[in-house]
Amino acid sequence: MNTVSQFYRDEETLKTRPLTRYVLLLLALYSLLMTAACNRSNTLTEREQASGQTAATSSSTPQAAEIDACALVTKADAERILGESVQDPKGGGDGCTYEITDFGVGGRTAVLMVGIETDGKIAFEMHRKMTGITDGLMDVARDDAALDESQREAEKRTDSKIQLLSGIGDKGYMSGGFRGGFMGSVTVSVLKGDTWILMQIIGTPKKGSEEALKNVVKKVVDAV
């Protein structure tokens, strides 16, 4: 699954901005987690097929070729979540990304990433177990951004919190958060049948983004 394979058009310039480097680090980890989880899921599925143990897939579950993440999460949805205008989506198929219109200008960043895996039960569980790994990366980024110690400690206490979600899919959770106007990351991960829906905000979105994110995830879950 190549959810974040085609992003940053001017990466060298972005790397010169401390706060933007923070986002690039998180994007790199997000890509690593998604790739590792999906590769593991695919490997186990191949083993099951080889041994004749593959379970029958429900006819109501969409096939991978039918998934269009950019159609399920529209530009209007992204603007509702991030709280301002966004560029046209990047990606397609099982992965889609939206950036705010002035991404990188003056160090401003806000990105919405969407990933959908139709054979995602194992990947969902692996991603949840790996969620805490982001803490170390966020610490490095915050040191680089020269945050004062009190703010850094307050943020670290909230990074690893996982809020279980009810009424959205079969099971799901939200992790991360935004504090004090500084950059953060919020992830909503939901499993419905065999389909895994993962949506993540990275950057400094407007107030209310987390609730809007949950509402859009619910819409996507209802549609798949």
N, C-alpha and C positions, 0 to 999 in steps of 0.2 A: 504494500500500500504506500503510494508516494504522495502523501497528503501535503507535504511542504517542500516540494522539489523544485518549484520554479519561482522563488520569490525575488530576491533583492537585486535590483537593477543597478544600483550604485553603492555596492557594499563597502568599497574602500572609503568613500566619503562618510558613510554612516558610521564606520568603525571609529572615526575621529571624535564622535560625540559620546561622552560617557553614558548618558541615559539610554541612548540608542544602542550602545553595545550591550546593555542589559537585556534589551528586547532580542537582539540577535542571539545572545547566549540561550535565552529561553526557547527561541525558535529552534535552535540546533538541538536542544534536549528534547523538545516536543517531537521533532522528526525522528530522533533516535528511539524514543519510547514507542512511537507508533510503528516504526519499521520493525523493531524487535518483537513487539507483541504480535503483529500480523504475520511475520515470518514464522514465529513459533506456532501460531494457529495453523498456518498453511502446512508446516511440516507434519504436525500431528494429524491433520486431515488426510494427507497423502498416506501416512502409515495406516490409518483406519481403512482407507480404500484398498490398500494392498492386501490387508488381512480379511477383507470382506465384511468389515464391521461398521461401515458408514451408515449412519441413520438416515432414514428417508426425510427429505426436506419438505416442509409444509408448502402446499401450492399457493398459500397466501403470502409467502416470503418472496420479495422481489429478487430477481436474479441480478448479479453484479452489473451486467451490461445495461440494465434498466435504471440503475442508480445515477442520478445527476444531482450532486450536492448543491450546485449553484442554482438549480431550479427549486430544490426543496427549501433552501435558505436564500431568499431573494435579496437584491440590493436594498429594497425597502426594509426588509427584516434587519439587515446589517446596520442601516442608518438608525433604526429604532433602538438597536442594542448599543451602538457606540455613541449615539446622541448627536451625530452630525453627518454631513455628507461624506460619502465614500467613493473611491474609484471603482471602475468596473471590476468584476471578479476575476481572479486568476485561478486557473486550474479547471476542473471539470471532472465528470465521472464520480469517483468516490471521495474526492477532496476538493475543497474550495477555500479561497482566502479573500478577504476584503480588508483594505487599508483606508484610513481616513484620507481625504483629498490632499491635505498638506503634510502627509507623512514625512518625517525627518526634518521639516522646516523648524528651525529654532529648537531642535531636540524633541519636538512633539511626536508622539507615537500612539497609535491605537490600531490594533489589528484584531480581526475576528477570523478564526480558523475553524473549518468544519471538516470532519472526517466520518465516513459511513462505511462500515464493513459488514457485508451480508452473512459472513460466516465468522462471527465475532465473539462467540461465547468465551473462548479461551483468552482471546486478546483483551476482552473486558476485564477479566479477573487479573490478568498480568498487569494491565495498566493501573488497576487500583493498588496492587502491591507495590508498584514502582513509583507511585505518586510522591511519596516522601523524599525521593531522591532529589527533587527540585529544590529542597531547602538549602543544600550545600551550594548549588549554583546561584541561588538568589543571594546568599551571603557574599559570595565573591563579587557579584555585580554591585551590591550595595556598598561594599568597601571601596570599589572603584569609583562610585558616584560620591564618595566622601560624605556619607550621611553621618550625623552625630550618633554616638553610642546609644543614647536613650531611645531614639526613634528606631534604630536598627533592632534593638532588643524587643521593643514592642511589636514590631512587625514579625520577627521570628516566632513569637508566641502564637501568632494567628495563621502562619503559613501551612502548618500541617493539619489544621482542622478539616475534618471531612463531615459534611452535613448530608445525612441520608435523605433521599427524596422519596416522597410517596405520591401516588397518583400519576406518575409519569413512567410508562413502560412497565416491565416486570420488576426491575430494580435499577437503582441509580444513585448517584451522589454528586455533590458539588464540593469543590475544594478551592482553597486559596482565598484571595480577597484584595481589596484596594483600601489603602489607609493614608489619610492626611494629604491626599492629592499626589502622592508619589506613585510611581509605576508599580503595578502589581500584575497578578495573573489569576484569573478565575476559570476553572474548568468544570463543565457539566458532562458527566459520562453516564449513559443510560443503555440498558440492554432490553430489547423487546424481541422475544423469541430468540432467533439466532443472530439478529441484527444489532450491531453496536453503533450507537450514535455518540460522537465525541465533538463537543464544541468548546472553544477556548477563546477568551479575551486576553490580550496582552497589551499593556500600555497604561494610558491615563484616560479612560473613557469618562463620560458624564455620569452624574448621579442617577441611579436607577438602572444602570446597565445590568446588574446581576439579576434583578427581577425580570427585566425584558429578555435576558438570555434564557431563563427558565421557561418563559412563555413561548419563545420561538422553538426551543427544544421540544416542548410538548406538542407543538404543531407538527414538527417533523416526525415525531414518534407516531402520532395519529395517522400520518400519511404513508408510512412504510408498512 
